[in-house]
Amino acid sequence: MAREEKLIARNRSARHEYEVLSTYECGIQLAGTEVCSLRENNAQLTDCFALVRRGEVWLMNLHIAPYSHGNLANRDPDRNRKLLLHRNEIRTLQEQTRERGRALIPLKMYFAKNGLVKVELAVCRGKKLYDKRQDLRRRDAAREVERTLKERSRY
């Protein structure tokens, strides 16, 4: 069964810069005008990361532009926001990020089927330059195979 979700923002560079080990879906604590701003697709996930502090997961460097009709109700666009996860999920995230070279990176932000804002959070390990080059070569080879198969099917 396919999930119906409306994409707000995607971190495109994340899969290029990091190797994704596991993903989690989590909620996010927002103010009312921030949700209105997200409905206008005013969010940036670039340079965004998450930290586990005192048993809570916090999303850092998420930029949600102020709502156009918000006036005084608008919050600071670059404030830290709390992610909503179960206690045992937070514990596993904390254990996984203790290992050297691992980070919590948000891959995408979307409205779920029930209208709630969700964040897809991934435990990632940084890629080396040669890993990035191998991925590019693999992608180019797959494209070339698709092209040749398409040309064959035309005749």
DSSP file (Angstrom, degrees, kcal/mol; ACC not computed):
  #  RESIDUE AA STRUCTURE BP1 BP2  ACC     N-H-->O    O-->H-N    N-H-->O    O-->H-N    TCO  KAPPA ALPHA  PHI   PSI    X-CA   Y-CA   Z-CA
    1    1 A M              0   0    0      0, 0.0     2,-0.2     0, 0.0     0, 0.0   0.000 360.0 360.0 360.0 121.7    0.0    0.0    0.0
    2    2 A A        -     0   0    0      1,-0.1     2,-0.4     2,-0.0     0, 0.0  -0.477 360.0-123.2 -76.7 140.3    1.6    3.3   -1.1
    3    3 A R        -     0   0    0     -2,-0.2     2,-0.8     1,-0.0    -1,-0.1  -0.660  16.0-137.8 -82.3 135.9    1.8    6.1    1.4
    4    4 A E        +     0   0    0     -2,-0.4     2,-0.4     2,-0.0    -1,-0.0  -0.848  39.9 157.3 -93.2 113.7    0.2    9.4    0.3
    5    5 A E        -     0   0    0     -2,-0.8     2,-0.7   107,-0.1   107,-0.2  -0.995  39.2-139.2-140.7 144.7    2.5   12.1    1.3
    6    6 A K  E     -A  111   0A   0    105,-1.8   105,-2.6    -2,-0.4     2,-0.2  -0.914  29.2-132.0-104.8 114.4    3.1   15.7    0.1
    7    7 A L  E     +A  110   0A   0     -2,-0.7   103,-0.3   103,-0.2     3,-0.1  -0.445  28.5 174.7 -70.5 131.0    6.8   16.4   -0.1
    8    8 A I  E     -     0   0A   0    101,-2.8     2,-0.3     1,-0.4    35,-0.3   0.839  66.3 -11.0 -98.0 -53.8    7.9   19.7    1.6
    9    9 A A  E     -A  109   0A   0    100,-1.9   100,-2.8    33,-0.1    -1,-0.4  -0.994  55.8-157.2-150.4 150.3   11.7   19.5    1.3
   10   10 A R  E     -A  108   0A   0     -2,-0.3     2,-1.2    98,-0.2    35,-0.3  -0.989  19.5-135.3-131.2 140.7   14.3   17.0    0.3
   11   11 A N    >>  +     0   0    0     96,-3.3     3,-0.8    -2,-0.4     4,-0.6  -0.766  29.0 177.2 -93.2  90.8   18.0   16.9    1.3
   12   12 A R  T 34 S+     0   0    0     -2,-1.2     4,-0.5     1,-0.2     3,-0.4   0.833  74.0  53.0 -69.5 -33.7   19.4   16.0   -2.2
   13   13 A S  T 3> S+     0   0    0      1,-0.2     4,-2.7     2,-0.2     5,-0.3   0.642  89.8  80.9 -77.7 -12.3   23.1   16.2   -1.2
   14   14 A A  H <> S+     0   0    0     -3,-0.8     4,-2.6     1,-0.2    -1,-0.2   0.926  92.7  45.1 -62.9 -46.7   22.6   13.7    1.7
   15   15 A R  H  < S+     0   0    0     -4,-0.6    -1,-0.2    -3,-0.4    -2,-0.2   0.753 116.1  49.1 -70.7 -22.2   22.7   10.5   -0.4
   16   16 A H  H  4 S+     0   0    0     -4,-0.5    -2,-0.2    -3,-0.2    -1,-0.2   0.880 119.2  36.1 -79.4 -40.4   25.7   11.9   -2.3
   17   17 A E  H  < S+     0   0    0     -4,-2.7   110,-2.5   109,-0.1     2,-0.3   0.757 121.4  39.8 -84.6 -26.0   27.7   12.9    0.8
   18   18 A Y  E  < S-B  126   0A   0     -4,-2.6     2,-0.6    -5,-0.3   108,-0.2  -0.890  70.6-127.4-129.2 153.7   26.7   10.0    3.1
   19   19 A E  E     -B  125   0A   0    106,-3.5   106,-2.0    -2,-0.3     2,-0.5  -0.903  33.8-133.3 -95.6 120.2   26.0    6.3    3.1
   20   20 A V  E     +B  124   0A   0     -2,-0.6   104,-0.2   104,-0.2     3,-0.1  -0.637  29.1 174.1 -81.4 123.2   22.6    5.7    4.6
   21   21 A L  E     -     0   0A   0    102,-3.0     2,-0.3    -2,-0.5   103,-0.2   0.847  65.4 -11.9 -96.2 -43.5   22.7    2.8    7.1
   22   22 A S  E     -B  123   0A   0    101,-1.1   101,-2.8     2,-0.0    -1,-0.4  -0.986  61.3-142.4-155.6 155.9   19.1    3.0    8.5
   23   23 A T  E     -B  122   0A   0     -2,-0.3     2,-0.3    99,-0.2    99,-0.2  -0.906   9.0-167.9-125.5 152.5   16.1    5.3    8.4
   24   24 A Y  E     -B  121   0A   0     97,-3.2    97,-3.1    -2,-0.3     2,-0.5  -0.986  17.1-138.3-135.0 143.8   13.5    6.4   10.9
   25   25 A E  E     +B  120   0A   0     -2,-0.3     2,-0.3    95,-0.2    95,-0.2  -0.907  35.1 168.7-100.5 128.4   10.2    8.3   10.5
   26   26 A C  E     -B  119   0A   0     93,-2.5    93,-3.1    -2,-0.5    59,-0.2  -0.965  30.9-120.7-140.3 156.5    9.7   10.9   13.2
   27   27 A G  E     -BC 118  84A   0     57,-1.7    57,-2.4    -2,-0.3     2,-0.4  -0.340  24.4-140.0 -84.3 172.5    7.4   13.8   14.1
   28   28 A I  E     - C   0  83A   0     89,-0.7     2,-0.7    55,-0.3    55,-0.2  -0.999  12.9-123.5-139.9 140.6    8.6   17.3   14.7
   29   29 A Q        +     0   0    0     53,-2.6    53,-0.3    -2,-0.4     2,-0.3  -0.744  44.3 166.1 -87.4 116.5    7.5   19.9   17.2
   30   30 A L        -     0   0    0     -2,-0.7     2,-0.2    51,-0.1    -2,-0.0  -0.869  35.0-119.0-130.0 159.9    6.4   23.1   15.4
   31   31 A A     >  -     0   0    0     -2,-0.3     4,-1.5     1,-0.1     3,-0.3  -0.535  39.4-103.5 -89.2 165.4    4.5   26.3   16.1
   32   32 A G  H  > S+     0   0    0      1,-0.2     4,-1.7     2,-0.2     5,-0.1   0.879 119.3  48.8 -60.3 -43.4    1.3   27.1   14.1
   33   33 A T  H  > S+     0   0    0     40,-0.3     4,-2.1     1,-0.2    -1,-0.2   0.792 106.0  59.1 -70.8 -25.5    2.8   29.7   11.8
   34   34 A E  H  > S+     0   0    0     -3,-0.3     4,-2.1     2,-0.2    -1,-0.2   0.894 105.0  49.4 -67.4 -38.7    5.7   27.3   11.0
   35   35 A V  H  X S+     0   0    0     -4,-1.5     4,-1.8     2,-0.2    -2,-0.2   0.912 110.3  50.8 -65.0 -42.1    3.1   24.7    9.7
   36   36 A C  H  X S+     0   0    0     -4,-1.7     4,-0.7     1,-0.2    -2,-0.2   0.900 110.5  49.6 -61.0 -40.5    1.5   27.4    7.6
   37   37 A S  H ><>S+     0   0    0     -4,-2.1     5,-1.5     1,-0.2     3,-0.7   0.873 107.7  53.9 -66.3 -37.4    4.9   28.3    6.1
   38   38 A L  H ><5S+     0   0    0     -4,-2.1     3,-2.0     1,-0.2    -1,-0.2   0.836  99.7  61.2 -66.8 -31.8    5.6   24.6    5.4
   39   39 A R  H 3<5S+     0   0    0     -4,-1.8    -1,-0.2     1,-0.3    -2,-0.2   0.768 103.3  51.4 -64.7 -23.5    2.3   24.4    3.4
   40   40 A E  T <<5S-     0   0    0     -3,-0.7    -1,-0.3    -4,-0.7    -2,-0.2   0.260 121.5-113.6 -91.6  10.2    3.9   27.1    1.2
   41   41 A N  T < 5 +     0   0    0     -3,-2.0     2,-0.7     1,-0.2    -3,-0.2   0.879  63.9 151.3  59.2  44.4    7.0   24.9    0.9
   42   42 A N      < +     0   0    0     -5,-1.5    23,-1.5    -8,-0.2     2,-0.3  -0.531  29.4 109.7-103.3  65.0    9.3   27.3    2.7
   43   43 A A  E     -H   64   0B   0     -2,-0.7     2,-0.4   -35,-0.3    21,-0.2  -0.990  45.8-160.9-139.0 148.6   11.8   24.9    4.2
   44   44 A Q  E     +H   63   0B   0     19,-2.0    19,-1.6    -2,-0.3   -33,-0.1  -0.988   9.2 179.8-130.9 123.2   15.5   24.1    3.6
   45   45 A L    >   +     0   0    0     -2,-0.4     3,-1.6   -35,-0.3   -34,-0.1   0.408  43.4 122.9 -99.2   0.3   17.2   20.9    4.8
   46   46 A T  T 3  S+     0   0    0      1,-0.3    17,-0.1   -36,-0.1     3,-0.1  -0.392  83.5   8.6 -65.8 141.0   20.7   21.7    3.5
   47   47 A D  T 3  S+     0   0    0      1,-0.2     2,-0.3    -2,-0.1    -1,-0.3   0.714  99.1 142.4  61.4  24.1   23.3   21.6    6.2
   48   48 A C    <   +     0   0    0     -3,-1.6     2,-0.3    58,-0.2    -1,-0.2  -0.727  19.9 161.7 -97.0 143.4   20.8   20.2    8.6
   49   49 A F  E     -D   60   0A   0     11,-1.5    11,-3.2    -2,-0.3     2,-0.3  -0.952  27.8-126.4-151.5 168.7   21.6   17.5   11.2
   50   50 A A  E     -DE  59 104A   0     54,-2.4    54,-0.6    -2,-0.3     2,-0.3  -0.911  15.9-164.6-123.5 150.8   20.2   16.0   14.4
   51   51 A L  E     -D   58   0A   0      7,-2.4     7,-3.0    -2,-0.3     2,-0.6  -0.966  18.7-132.9-131.2 148.0   21.8   15.5   17.8
   52   52 A V  E     +D   57   0A   0     -2,-0.3     2,-0.4     5,-0.2     5,-0.2  -0.913  33.4 171.3-101.0 118.9   20.7   13.4   20.8
   53   53 A R  E >   -D   56   0A   0      3,-3.2     3,-1.5    -2,-0.6    -2,-0.1  -0.989  63.2 -19.7-132.9 124.3   20.9   15.5   24.0
   54   54 A R  T 3  S-     0   0    0     -2,-0.4    -1,-0.1     1,-0.3     3,-0.1   0.860 127.9 -47.8  50.3  44.6   19.6   14.4   27.4
   55   55 A G  T 3  S+     0   0    0      1,-0.2     2,-0.3    35,-0.1    -1,-0.3   0.654 121.2 100.2  76.1  15.2   17.3   11.7   26.0
   56   56 A E  E <   -D   53   0A   0     -3,-1.5    -3,-3.2    34,-0.1     2,-0.5  -0.962  66.3-132.8-131.5 149.6   15.8   14.0   23.3
   57   57 A V  E     -DF  52  83A   0     26,-0.6    26,-3.2    -2,-0.3     2,-0.4  -0.904  23.5-166.5-105.7 127.7   16.6   14.4   19.6
   58   58 A W  E     -DF  51  82A   0     -7,-3.0    -7,-2.4    -2,-0.5     2,-0.6  -0.927  15.0-140.3-117.7 136.4   17.0   17.9   18.3
   59   59 A L  E     -DF  50  81A   0     22,-3.7    22,-2.0    -2,-0.4     2,-0.3  -0.854  24.7-162.7 -96.3 121.3   17.1   19.1   14.7
   60   60 A M  E     +D   49   0A   0    -11,-3.2   -11,-1.5    -2,-0.6     3,-0.1  -0.754  60.8  13.3-107.5 150.9   19.7   21.8   14.1
   61   61 A N  S    S+     0   0    0     17,-0.4     2,-0.5    -2,-0.3    -1,-0.2   0.650  76.0 149.6  63.1  20.2   20.1   24.2   11.2
   62   62 A L        -     0   0    0     -3,-0.3     2,-0.7    17,-0.3    -1,-0.2  -0.743  34.2-153.1 -80.7 125.0   16.6   23.6    9.8
   63   63 A H  E     +H   44   0B   0    -19,-1.6   -19,-2.0    -2,-0.5     2,-0.6  -0.894  18.3 176.7-106.1 115.4   15.5   26.8    8.2
   64   64 A I  E     -H   43   0B   0     13,-1.9   -21,-0.2    -2,-0.7    15,-0.1  -0.970  30.6-130.1-113.7 114.4   11.7   27.5    7.9
   65   65 A A        -     0   0    0    -23,-1.5   -23,-0.1    -2,-0.6     3,-0.1  -0.260  34.4 -90.8 -62.8 148.1   11.1   30.9    6.4
   66   66 A P        -     0   0    0      0, 0.0     2,-0.1     0, 0.0    -1,-0.1  -0.291  47.6-100.6 -59.9 144.2    8.6   33.1    8.3
   67   67 A Y    >   -     0   0    0      1,-0.1     3,-1.6    -3,-0.1     4,-0.4  -0.442  26.1-129.3 -67.6 137.9    5.0   32.8    7.3
   68   68 A S  T 3  S+     0   0    0      1,-0.3     3,-0.2     2,-0.1    -1,-0.1   0.801 107.5  33.3 -62.6 -31.9    3.9   35.6    5.0
   69   69 A H  T 3  S+     0   0    0      1,-0.1    -1,-0.3   -36,-0.1    -2,-0.1   0.095  94.0  98.5-108.7  21.6    0.8   36.5    7.1
   70   70 A G    X   +     0   0    0     -3,-1.6     3,-2.0     1,-0.2    -2,-0.1   0.819  46.2 166.0 -82.1 -32.6    2.3   35.6   10.5
   71   71 A N  G >  S-     0   0    0     -4,-0.4     3,-1.0     1,-0.3    -1,-0.2  -0.313  75.7  -1.3  51.0-119.8    3.4   39.1   11.8
   72   72 A L  G 3  S+     0   0    0      1,-0.2    -1,-0.3    -2,-0.1    -2,-0.1   0.695 126.8  68.4 -75.0 -19.1    4.2   38.8   15.5
   73   73 A A  G <  S+     0   0    0     -3,-2.0   -40,-0.3    -6,-0.0    -1,-0.2   0.610  74.7 110.5 -76.9 -10.9    3.3   35.1   15.7
   74   74 A N    <   -     0   0    0     -3,-1.0     2,-0.2    -4,-0.1   -42,-0.0  -0.392  58.3-146.7 -67.3 140.1    6.3   34.1   13.6
   75   75 A R        -     0   0    0      1,-0.1    -1,-0.1    -2,-0.1    -2,-0.0  -0.461  38.9 -69.3 -96.3 173.8    9.1   32.3   15.4
   76   76 A D    >   -     0   0    0     -2,-0.2     3,-1.3     1,-0.2    -1,-0.1  -0.494  44.2-142.2 -62.1 125.0   12.9   32.4   14.8
   77   77 A P  T 3  S+     0   0    0      0, 0.0   -13,-1.9     0, 0.0    -1,-0.2   0.741  95.8  43.9 -67.2 -22.3   13.4   30.7   11.4
   78   78 A D  T 3  S+     0   0    0    -15,-0.2   -17,-0.4     2,-0.0   -16,-0.1   0.160  82.6 131.5-108.9  18.9   16.6   29.0   12.5
   79   79 A R    <   -     0   0    0     -3,-1.3   -17,-0.3   -15,-0.1     2,-0.3  -0.269  65.2 -99.3 -70.5 158.6   15.7   27.8   16.0
   80   80 A N        -     0   0    0    -19,-0.1     2,-0.4   -20,-0.1   -20,-0.2  -0.587  39.5-153.8 -77.5 139.0   16.4   24.2   17.1
   81   81 A R  E     - F   0  59A   0    -22,-2.0   -22,-3.7    -2,-0.3     2,-0.3  -0.919  11.9-122.2-121.0 143.0   13.3   21.9   16.9
   82   82 A K  E     - F   0  58A   0     -2,-0.4   -53,-2.6   -53,-0.3     2,-0.4  -0.627  20.1-142.4 -85.0 134.6   12.6   18.8   18.9
   83   83 A L  E     -CF  28  57A   0    -26,-3.2     2,-0.7    -2,-0.3   -26,-0.6  -0.775  14.0-132.1 -95.9 143.4   12.0   15.5   17.0
   84   84 A L  E     +C   27   0A   0    -57,-2.4   -57,-1.7    -2,-0.4     2,-0.3  -0.850  42.4 145.7-103.6 110.9    9.3   13.2   18.4
   85   85 A L        -     0   0    0     -2,-0.7     2,-0.1   -59,-0.2   -59,-0.1  -0.910  51.4 -92.2-136.2 161.2   10.4    9.6   18.7
   86   86 A H     >  -     0   0    0     -2,-0.3     4,-2.2     1,-0.1     3,-0.3  -0.427  40.2-113.6 -71.7 154.4    9.8    6.7   21.0
   87   87 A R  H  > S+     0   0    0      1,-0.2     4,-2.1     2,-0.2     5,-0.1   0.878 116.4  50.5 -59.3 -41.2   12.2    6.3   23.9
   88   88 A N  H  > S+     0   0    0      1,-0.2     4,-2.0     2,-0.2    -1,-0.2   0.838 109.0  52.3 -70.3 -30.0   13.6    3.0   22.7
   89   89 A E  H  > S+     0   0    0     -3,-0.3     4,-2.4     2,-0.2    -2,-0.2   0.895 108.5  50.7 -67.8 -39.8   14.2    4.5   19.2
   90   90 A I  H  X S+     0   0    0     -4,-2.2     4,-2.4     1,-0.2    -2,-0.2   0.911 109.0  52.2 -62.7 -41.5   16.1    7.4   20.8
   91   91 A R  H  X S+     0   0    0     -4,-2.1     4,-2.1     1,-0.2    -2,-0.2   0.919 110.4  46.8 -61.1 -44.2   18.2    4.9   22.7
   92   92 A T  H  X S+     0   0    0     -4,-2.0     4,-2.5     1,-0.2    -1,-0.2   0.891 111.7  51.5 -67.1 -37.6   19.1    3.0   19.6
   93   93 A L  H  X S+     0   0    0     -4,-2.4     4,-2.1     2,-0.2    -1,-0.2   0.909 109.2  50.8 -62.2 -41.2   19.9    6.3   17.7
   94   94 A Q  H  X S+     0   0    0     -4,-2.4     4,-0.8     1,-0.2    -2,-0.2   0.908 111.6  47.4 -64.1 -41.6   22.2    7.3   20.6
   95   95 A E  H >X S+     0   0    0     -4,-2.1     4,-0.6     1,-0.2     3,-0.5   0.906 112.6  49.3 -65.7 -41.2   24.0    3.9   20.5
   96   96 A Q  H >< S+     0   0    0     -4,-2.5     3,-0.6     1,-0.2    -2,-0.2   0.848 110.3  49.9 -69.4 -33.0   24.4    4.1   16.7
   97   97 A T  H 3< S+     0   0    0     -4,-2.1     5,-0.3     1,-0.2    -1,-0.2   0.595  92.9  75.6 -83.7  -9.2   25.8    7.6   16.7
   98   98 A R  H << S+     0   0    0     -4,-0.8    -1,-0.2    -3,-0.5    -2,-0.2   0.827  77.3  92.6 -67.8 -28.9   28.4    6.9   19.4
   99   99 A E  S X< S-     0   0    0     -3,-0.6     3,-1.3    -4,-0.6     2,-0.1  -0.377  94.4 -97.7 -65.0 143.8   30.4    5.1   16.8
  100  100 A R  T 3  S+     0   0    0      1,-0.2    -1,-0.1    -2,-0.1     3,-0.1  -0.373 103.5  19.5 -66.9 136.2   33.0    7.3   15.1
  101  101 A G  T 3  S+     0   0    0      1,-0.3    25,-1.1    -4,-0.1     2,-0.3   0.520  93.0 120.5  87.8   6.4   32.0    8.8   11.8
  102  102 A R  E <   + G   0 125A   0     -3,-1.3     2,-0.3    -5,-0.3    -1,-0.3  -0.816  34.5 175.2-106.8 147.0   28.2    8.4   12.1
  103  103 A A  E     - G   0 124A   0     21,-2.3    21,-3.1    -2,-0.3     2,-0.6  -0.957  33.6-117.2-144.3 159.5   25.7   11.2   12.0
  104  104 A L  E     +EG  50 123A   0    -54,-0.6   -54,-2.4    -2,-0.3    19,-0.2  -0.909  39.1 176.7-100.9 116.0   21.9   11.8   12.1
  105  105 A I  E     - G   0 122A   0     17,-2.6    17,-2.6    -2,-0.6     2,-0.4  -0.975  28.2-130.1-124.5 129.1   20.9   13.4    8.8
  106  106 A P  E     - G   0 121A   0      0, 0.0    15,-0.3     0, 0.0   -58,-0.2  -0.651  19.1-172.8 -76.4 130.7   17.3   14.3    7.7
  107  107 A L  E     -     0   0A   0     13,-3.4   -96,-3.3    -2,-0.4     2,-0.3   0.851  63.1  -9.6 -91.1 -40.9   16.6   13.0    4.2
  108  108 A K  E     -AG  10 120A   0     12,-0.9    12,-2.9   -98,-0.2     2,-0.4  -0.993  50.7-144.2-156.4 160.2   13.2   14.6    3.6
  109  109 A M  E     +AG   9 119A   0   -100,-2.8  -101,-2.8    -2,-0.3  -100,-1.9  -0.993  33.1 157.0-127.2 134.7   10.3   16.4    5.3
  110  110 A Y  E     -AG   7 118A   0      8,-2.4     8,-3.3    -2,-0.4     2,-0.6  -0.967  45.4-103.6-152.8 163.4    6.7   15.8    4.2
  111  111 A F  E     -AG   6 117A   0   -105,-2.6  -105,-1.8    -2,-0.3     6,-0.2  -0.851  42.7-138.6 -90.3 124.7    3.1   15.9    5.2
  112  112 A A    >   -     0   0    0      4,-3.3     3,-1.9    -2,-0.6  -107,-0.1  -0.148  32.1 -89.9 -75.2 176.9    1.8   12.5    6.1
  113  113 A K  T 3  S+     0   0    0      1,-0.3    -1,-0.1     2,-0.1  -108,-0.1   0.827 128.0  51.8 -58.0 -34.9   -1.5   11.1    5.1
  114  114 A N  T 3  S-     0   0    0      2,-0.1    -1,-0.3     1,-0.0     3,-0.1   0.352 122.1-103.1 -87.8   6.3   -3.1   12.4    8.3
  115  115 A G  S <  S+     0   0    0     -3,-1.9     2,-0.2     1,-0.3    -2,-0.1   0.428  77.9 132.9  91.0  -1.0   -1.8   16.0    7.8
  116  116 A L        -     0   0    0     -5,-0.1    -4,-3.3     1,-0.1     2,-0.5  -0.548  60.9-114.0 -83.2 149.9    1.1   15.8   10.3
  117  117 A V  E     - G   0 111A   0     -6,-0.2   -89,-0.7   -89,-0.2     2,-0.3  -0.722  38.7-174.0 -84.4 127.5    4.6   16.9    9.4
  118  118 A K  E     -BG  27 110A   0     -8,-3.3    -8,-2.4    -2,-0.5     2,-0.4  -0.887  14.7-152.3-122.2 152.9    7.1   14.1    9.4
  119  119 A V  E     -BG  26 109A   0    -93,-3.1   -93,-2.5    -2,-0.3     2,-0.8  -0.991  12.5-141.0-124.3 131.1   10.8   13.9    9.0
  120  120 A E  E     -BG  25 108A   0    -12,-2.9   -13,-3.4    -2,-0.4   -12,-0.9  -0.843  26.7-167.1 -92.0 110.6   12.7   11.0    7.5
  121  121 A L  E     -BG  24 106A   0    -97,-3.1   -97,-3.2    -2,-0.8     2,-0.4  -0.814   1.8-163.7-103.3 136.3   15.8   10.8    9.7
  122  122 A A  E     -BG  23 105A   0    -17,-2.6   -17,-2.6    -2,-0.4     2,-0.7  -0.939  22.0-134.3-124.6 142.6   18.8    8.6    8.7
  123  123 A V  E     -BG  22 104A   0   -101,-2.8  -102,-3.0    -2,-0.4  -101,-1.1  -0.862  43.9-177.3 -88.2 119.7   21.8    7.2   10.5
  124  124 A C  E     -BG  20 103A   0    -21,-3.1   -21,-2.3    -2,-0.7     2,-0.4  -0.817  29.0-150.8-125.6 157.9   24.6    7.9    8.0
  125  125 A R  E     -BG  19 102A   0   -106,-2.0  -106,-3.5    -2,-0.3   -23,-0.2  -0.993  37.1-106.2-124.4 135.5   28.3    7.4    7.6
  126  126 A G  E     -B   18   0A   0    -25,-1.1     2,-0.3    -2,-0.4  -108,-0.2  -0.299  32.5-130.1 -63.3 140.3   30.4    9.9    5.5
  127  127 A K        -     0   0    0   -110,-2.5     2,-0.2     1,-0.0    -1,-0.1  -0.630  13.4-129.1 -89.6 149.2   31.5    8.8    2.1
  128  128 A K     >  -     0   0    0     -2,-0.3     4,-1.6     1,-0.1     3,-0.3  -0.472  31.4-103.7 -85.1 167.3   35.0    9.1    0.9
  129  129 A L  H  > S+     0   0    0      1,-0.2     4,-2.0     2,-0.2     5,-0.1   0.880 121.3  53.3 -61.6 -39.8   35.8   10.7   -2.5
  130  130 A Y  H  > S+     0   0    0      1,-0.2     4,-2.0     2,-0.2    -1,-0.2   0.820 105.1  55.3 -69.5 -28.3   36.4    7.3   -4.2
  131  131 A D  H  > S+     0   0    0     -3,-0.3     4,-2.1     2,-0.2    -1,-0.2   0.905 107.4  49.8 -66.3 -40.3   33.0    6.0   -3.0
  132  132 A K  H  X S+     0   0    0     -4,-1.6     4,-2.1     1,-0.2    -2,-0.2   0.903 110.2  50.4 -63.8 -41.0   31.3    9.0   -4.6
  133  133 A R  H  X S+     0   0    0     -4,-2.0     4,-2.3     1,-0.2    -1,-0.2   0.895 108.4  52.1 -65.3 -39.7   33.1    8.4   -7.9
  134  134 A Q  H  X S+     0   0    0     -4,-2.0     4,-2.5     1,-0.2    -1,-0.2   0.903 108.5  51.1 -62.9 -40.8   32.1    4.7   -7.8
  135  135 A D  H  X S+     0   0    0     -4,-2.1     4,-2.4     1,-0.2    -1,-0.2   0.910 109.9  49.6 -62.6 -42.1   28.5    5.7   -7.4
  136  136 A L  H  X S+     0   0    0     -4,-2.1     4,-2.4     2,-0.2    -2,-0.2   0.910 111.1  49.3 -63.1 -41.8   28.7    8.1  -10.3
  137  137 A R  H  X S+     0   0    0     -4,-2.3     4,-2.5     2,-0.2    -2,-0.2   0.916 111.2  49.8 -62.8 -43.2   30.3    5.4  -12.5
  138  138 A R  H  X S+     0   0    0     -4,-2.5     4,-2.2     1,-0.2    -2,-0.2   0.920 111.7  48.0 -60.4 -44.9   27.5    2.9  -11.5
  139  139 A R  H  X S+     0   0    0     -4,-2.4     4,-2.1     2,-0.2    -2,-0.2   0.906 112.0  49.1 -64.0 -43.1   24.8    5.4  -12.3
  140  140 A D  H  X S+     0   0    0     -4,-2.4     4,-2.2     1,-0.2    -1,-0.2   0.900 110.9  50.4 -63.8 -40.8   26.4    6.3  -15.7
  141  141 A A  H  X S+     0   0    0     -4,-2.5     4,-2.1     1,-0.2    -2,-0.2   0.899 109.7  50.4 -64.5 -40.4   26.7    2.6  -16.6
  142  142 A A  H  X S+     0   0    0     -4,-2.2     4,-2.1     1,-0.2    -1,-0.2   0.892 110.4  50.3 -65.1 -39.0   23.0    1.9  -15.7
  143  143 A R  H  X S+     0   0    0     -4,-2.1     4,-2.3     2,-0.2    -2,-0.2   0.910 109.4  51.1 -63.4 -42.3   22.0    4.9  -17.9
  144  144 A E  H  X S+     0   0    0     -4,-2.2     4,-2.2     2,-0.2    -2,-0.2   0.900 109.4  50.0 -63.7 -41.3   24.0    3.6  -20.8
  145  145 A V  H  X S+     0   0    0     -4,-2.1     4,-2.3     1,-0.2    -1,-0.2   0.914 110.4  50.6 -62.9 -43.1   22.4    0.1  -20.5
  146  146 A E  H  X S+     0   0    0     -4,-2.1     4,-2.2     1,-0.2    -2,-0.2   0.898 109.4  51.4 -61.9 -40.4   18.9    1.7  -20.5
  147  147 A R  H  X S+     0   0    0     -4,-2.3     4,-2.4     2,-0.2    -2,-0.2   0.931 110.7  47.1 -62.6 -46.3   19.7    3.7  -23.6
  148  148 A T  H  X S+     0   0    0     -4,-2.2     4,-2.1     1,-0.2    -1,-0.2   0.893 112.5  49.5 -65.7 -38.7   20.9    0.7  -25.6
  149  149 A L  H  X S+     0   0    0     -4,-2.3     4,-1.9     2,-0.2    -1,-0.2   0.884 110.9  50.5 -65.9 -37.2   17.9   -1.4  -24.5
  150  150 A K  H  X S+     0   0    0     -4,-2.2     4,-0.8    -5,-0.2    -2,-0.2   0.906 110.1  49.4 -66.3 -41.8   15.6    1.5  -25.6
  151  151 A E  H  X S+     0   0    0     -4,-2.4     4,-0.7     1,-0.2     3,-0.5   0.884 110.5  51.3 -64.7 -38.5   17.3    1.8  -29.0
  152  152 A R  H >< S+     0   0    0     -4,-2.1     3,-0.8     1,-0.2    -1,-0.2   0.893 106.7  53.2 -63.8 -40.7   17.0   -2.0  -29.5
  153  153 A S  H 3< S+     0   0    0     -4,-1.9    -1,-0.2     1,-0.2    -2,-0.2   0.690  97.4  67.7 -71.8 -17.3   13.3   -2.0  -28.7
  154  154 A R  H 3<        0   0    0     -4,-0.8    -1,-0.2    -3,-0.5    -2,-0.2   0.826 360.0 360.0 -70.9 -31.3   12.6    0.7  -31.3
  155  155 A Y    <<        0   0    0     -3,-0.8    -1,-0.2    -4,-0.7    -2,-0.2   0.464 360.0 360.0 -87.6 360.0   13.5   -1.5  -34.2
